[in-house]
Amino acid sequence: MSKTSRYGLLRDPDFRRLSAATGLGQLGDRIIFLALPMVAIAALDADEFQVGLLAATTTAGSLLVGLPAGAWVDRMRKRSVLISTDLVRALVLLTVPVAWWADLLTLSWLYTVALVHGVLTVFFDVAYVAYLPHVVGRGNLVEGNAKLSAIRSVTSISGPAVAGPLVGLVGAPATLLASSAGMAMSGLLALTIRGREQKPAPSERPHLGGEIKEGLKFVLRHPALRAVMLGDALFNLFLVMYQTMLLVFLERDMGLRSFGIGLVLSGMGCGALLGALSATALSKRIGQGPVIWLAPLVTCPLTVLMPWARPGWSVCVAAIGLSALSLGGVVRVVAQSSLQQALTPDRLLGRTSATARFVSWGGIPLGGLLGGASGSVFEAKATLCIGAAGMTLSVLPAFLSPLRAMRTLPTERATEPVG
């Protein structure tokens, strides 16, 4: 039966293995999202700025190795990169509970773990985006991205739901054991994928700087890809400002403990799951380009409900706004990822992914620092309002680009840069 049968890509054994590996790895990652800051907040009594610095350190890898990562990944088999980075990340995370039990854990140790984990995650994410077309074929990109987003959304629900009680039961440092185990199993599952991609042909004159420049030219010269990156950069900067103070606001202003915070984050995962399940249909109905700016325009303003919440039932109402943010975010990301993969030649997939990540994620460390500084000066509530306004305005680059009228995915790849 073909991949376009009733069950689509789920009929393909390699896609099922990739999906299972994705689920385990993302489960570990979502536990980190709650547990790592909670180690700083609850176990090490970090203040607002130190929490913001941890958020910045976690994502600094995009700035440090974002561009060369793409060129290096394009020289290697992507599956090998996925396996090795998963296993090494598992070992790095394991050092946190070990250091805690040995009474050696400090904020400096936590910053180091966050930085190393973040650098490895850059290589993993770049290889993951570049590997998907090899597994599903270019004609199945929207379906493949939507199904994998659904899996990630399920882990966005289950991850915090598991992490919250675990943090309360065994403490935040020990909870990272679950993250380490998830990533280790993800790497081992990726080993079972049978399909082998061809080894990339070596460049006639391999030069890292030239290869990075080629990837930059390809992305920056294409108006749709350029608009997507700029919009992502603005969105991610304000999103991280918002997220940095969200945990502080929930724990210190709303009086929630780890279980309650886990429930709020699980609600965000429910929105993400709904977005993943509806992404393909919405892209077809609204248009591949318009959905990229319309989804966040409708959902981002609802995040302003949270800073105006009070302890009690209004937190539940505000959590609906966070769920809407996740819904719109997943719809947007599925459409954007499919567009990028459809436009990019195979040999540039790694560099295009890395360039997009470098530009769009480059503001994330700054967002963490700004969030921490703003929280220290204006308090968490005002920082959440600033973040909500910034995320809403991030739709402008896509709205003012050719994406506004692009109804379907391009059937031809963009012209490669010359010279």
N, C-alpha and C positions, 0 to 999 in steps of 0.2 A: 504494500500500500504506500502511496506517495506521501511526501511531507505535507501536502495540502489536503490530506484526508480529514476525517471528522476530528481527530485528536491532534492534527497539525504536527508540530515539532515534537510533541511528547511521544510520537511513534519512533523517534530516532534515539537509539541507545546512548550515543555520545552526548546528545543534548540532555538526556535524563541524568547522566553522570555529572555533566557540567552544572545542571540545576541543583543537584544534591550537594555538590561541593559549594556552590554559591550559597545555599541555605545555611550550611554549617558555618561557613566563613562569616557570613553576614550576621548570624546569631551571635558569634563571638564579638563582632564589631559593635553591635548594638548594646551588648553588655558593657563594653568598654566606654561607650558614650555616657552611660550613667555612672559606672563604677570608678573610672579614673578621676573625674572631678570630685566624686564623693570621698575618695581617698584624701584628696587635698583639703576639702571642706571639713569633713567629719573627723578624719584620722590625724591630719596634720594641722588643723585649725588655720587654714590659709585665709587671708583677707581677700576683698574683692579684686584688687589689682593682681594678686598672686594667682587667683583663679583665671583671670584674663590672660596672664602670661602663660599659664599652662595651655590654654586654648590656642594661643599664638604658636607655642612650641610644637603642639600636636600637628599643626598644618604648615609649619615652616619648610617642610621637605619640598613642597611645591615650588618654592622660590629657590631652594638650594640646588635641586637636581631636576627640576621640572623639564627644562629644555633638553639637556643631554640625555635624560632617561629615554626620550622618544627615539633618538638616534641609536642608542645602544640596543633598545628593544627591537628595532627594525633589523638589527644584525643577527638576532637570535630567534630560536623557536619560542613562540609565545607560551606554549604549554610548560616548557621548562622554567620559564620565569615565574609563572603562577605557582608552581610546586615549591620552588626554592624560597620564594618570598613568604609564602604561607608558613612553612616550617620554621624559618628563622624568626618570623614575628611571634610565633608561639613560644619560642625559647626566650625572647626578649621580655614578653609579658610575664613569664614565669618568675623572673627575677624580683618582681614587686612583692608577691606574698612571701618569697624566701627572705628578702631583706626585712620585711615587716616582722616575721617570726624571729629573725636574728637581732631585732632591735637596731637595725642599721638604716631603715628607710628615712629619707629626708626629702625635702622639696627638690633639691638639686638632683637626687636620684630619679625622682618622678619626672622632672624636666628632661633628663637624659633618655629615659625610656620612651617618653612621648616623642622626642625628636627622632630617635632611631626607628621607632615603629612608623612614624610618619613618612620618613624617607623610603622605607621598604614598601609602604602602601602606595607611594607614587609609582614605583616600578610595577606593582601588582595591577593597579588600576589602568595604567597605560597598556600593559600587555593584555588585560581582560577585554578592553574595548577593541583592540586590534585583532584579538583571537576569535571573537564571535562570528565575523563573516566567514571564517574558515570552517566553523562548525555548522552553521545553518544555511550558508549561501546568501548571496546578496538579495535574492528575491524574497527572503523570509525575515528581513531585518526588523521590520516593525513588529511582527509576531514574536520574534525571539526577544527583542528588547522588552516588550510588554509582559511576556511570561516571566522573564527573569526579574523584572520590576515587581511583579506580583509576589514572587518568592521573597524578594527583599522586603516587601511590605509586610508579609506575614511575620518575618523576623523582627520588623519594627514594632509589631504588636507583642510578640512572645518575648523578645529580648528584654525590654524594660519590665515586663510582667514577671520574668524570671529573676532579673537583676535586683528589683526592688526588695522582694522577700529575702533573697540571698544576702544582700547588704545588711538587712536588719538581723538576719539569723547568724551569719558568720563574719560579718564585717566587710567593708569595701575591698581591702587588700586581698583577702581570701577569695572573693568573688571573681577576681581576675583569673583564677584557675580555670573557671568555666570558659572564659574567653580564649585562653591558651589552648585548651582541649579542642574547642570548636575549630580554630585555625589549623591545628595539627591534623585533624580529621579531614578538613577541606583539602589540604595538600595531598594527603594520602588518596583521597577519592579522585583527585585530578590525575593521579598516576594511572588510574584504570581506564581513562579515555583512550580508545583504540585508534581512532583516526590520527594520522600523523601529517602535519603540515610539512611542506617542502622547506628545506633549509634555505633562508634568503640568499639570493645570489650576491656575492661580495661586490662592493663598488669597485669600479676600475681604479679610482684614486680615492681610497677611503680617507676622509678627513672630517673629524667631528664637527669643527666649526662650519664647514661647507654644508654638511648634512643638516645641521640645525637651521642654518640660513635657508635651505631649500624648503624645510617644513614651515618656517615662518612666512616665507613668500607665498606659499600655496594658500595658507589660511588667511593672511591679511589682505591678499588681493581679491578674495571672494567676498562680495558684499553681504551675502547671507551668513556665511560663517563668521565674518567679522562682527556683525551685529549680534549674533548669538553669544560670542565671547564677551563683548562689552557688557551686554545685559547680564550675563552670568557673573561677571566681575562685580558689578554694582549689587546684584542680588546677594551674592555670597558675603560681601563685606558687611552689609546690614543684617543678614541672617545670623552671622556669627556674633555681631554685637548683641543681637536679641538673645541668642542661645546662651551666651556667656553669662548674662544676668538672669536668665530664666530659672536656672537651678537655685541661684542665690535668692531670687524673689520667692520661689515656691517654698524653700526651706525656712528662710528667715522672716519673710513678710507674711506669708500665708500659714506658716506653722506646720507645713506638711513634713512627714517623715519619709524615709526611703520607699516604703510601700505605696504611699499616696503619690509621690513623684513618679514612681514606676507606672501607676495607673494613668496619669496624665500623658506620659510619653507613649504608653500603649495606645491611648486614644489617637495620638498622632499617627501611629502605625495603621490604625483602622482607616483613617483618611487616605493614607498612602496605598493601602490595598484596594480601596474603591477606585482610586485614580488609576492604578495599574490595570484593573479589570475593565475600566471604561476607556482607557487611552486609545486603543485602536479604533473603537467606534466613534469617539469624539474627533479624532484626527480625520476620519473619513467624512464625518458630517460637517464639521466646521472648516476643515482644510488644514493641511499639514503645516503651513506657515502661520495662519491666524491663530491656531491653537497655542502656539509658542508664546504669544504675548497676551492672548485673551484669558488663558487659564490663571496666570498669576494676578492679572488685573482684577479678576472677580474675587479671588480668594485671599490675597495678601492683606487687604484692608481689615479683614476680620480679626487679625492678630492683635489689634489695638484693644480688644475686649479684655485680654489678660491683665495689663497693668491697672485697669479700673476695677478689677475683681476685689472682693473682700473675703475674709475667711468664712467658709461655709459653702452654700449651694452655688453662689455666683462663680466659684472656681470651676465648677462643672460646666456652666454655660460658656465661660471663657475658653475652656478646653476644646469646645466645638470649633472655635476659631483656629486653634492649632491644628485640628484635624483637617479643616478646610485648606490650610496652608500646605499640608502634606499632600492632599489630593491634587491641588493645582500644580505643586512642584513635580510630582511624578508624571502627570500628563505632559508637562512641559519637557521634562528630561527625556522621556520616551521619544517624543517628536524630534527633539534636538539631536539625540544620539543617532537616530535612524537617518536623519538628514546628513549628518557629518559622515557616517559610514557609507551612505549611498554616493556621496560626491567624491570620496577619496580613493585614489588608486591603491591597490594592495601594498605596493612597496612603500607608500607614505603613511599607512594607517597608524603606525606607532608614533611618528613625528607629528602628525596632525592631532592625534589624541593628546600628546604631551604638550604641544603648543597651546591647544585649547585649554588644557588643565592649568598650564603655567599662567596664562593671562586671566582666565576666569577664577582661578583659585589664588592668584597672587595677592589679592586683597584680604584673604582670610586671616593670615597672621595679624595684619593691621586691624582687622575687625575685632579680633580677640583683645588686642591692646587697647583699642578705642573703647570697647565695651567695658573693660576693667577700669580704665581711667574715668569714663563717663559715670560708671556706677559709684566710684569713689567720690566724685565731685557732685553729681546730681542725684545719686541713689538709683536703685535698680528700676523703679517705676518709670522715671523719665527716660532711661536708656531703652526700655522696651518700646516706648512711644516713638522714639527716634528710629529704632530698627524697623518698626511697622511702616512708618512713612517712607523710609528708604527702599524697602522691598517693593512697595507699590510703585514707586517711580522708576524702578529698574526695567519696566516693560518698554520704556521709550525707545531704546535703540532698535529693538525688533519691530516696533510699530512704525518707525520711520524708515524701515528698510524694505527691500523687495519681498520679505516674508509676509508683509501685510496682505498680499494678494496671491501668494503661492499655495495653490489648492492641493497639489499632489507632489510626491517625491520625484525629483529629476530622474529620468531614465538613463541619462548619459552622465558620466563623471566629468568633473570640472577639468579644464585644461591645466596641465602641469606647468609650473613656472619654467621659463627658459633663462639660463644665465644666472 
